[in-house]
């Protein structure tokens, strides 16, 4: 049985605008932007507990106004495939690999889909705004395995964050730390995916 592949999205398949484009939009450094933002609004948005409108209103702790439409447009324009990943997913889909997104992200995953059409390759099954669970919470991994109805040893998880990979290992899921497409390809081959 070929393993099921779970993909983190941001920073693994798709460029994450959080670190460069977002602070640039405000003319701030990343650190200054973080210092000024609401301490829990992003996580609540990712968990589906805040609407986009509420998130944007409370983005900054002092609730300062900004061009919200321009901000979302900037984020949308920044979404792009990381080098070699679209081609790898084409190959995996061609080999009949079953793949799902396992991502901490708000409803903006729909913007990624609109721009890049990830659903050509994977199902947006386990996005935190849908499941109400975020990695590395063990409940997120338990939920995934329960929904898939698959034993942990038949699942491979790819993520660019060490903590998320370690939590997957704790759940019995084989995890691959994303460090570029060629090392990833080798790891997937070793795991029996390719």
Secondary structure, DSSP 8 states (H G I E B T S, - for coil): ---EEEE--BTTTB--TTTTHHHHHHT--HHHHHHHB-TTHHHHHHTTSS-HHHHHHTSBTT-----HHHHHHHHHHH--B-TTHHHHHHHHHHTT--EEEEE---TTHHHHHHHH-GGGT-EEEEEHHHHS--TT-HHHHHHHHHHHT--GGGEEEEES-HHHHHHHHHTT-EEEE-S-HHHHHHHHHHTT--
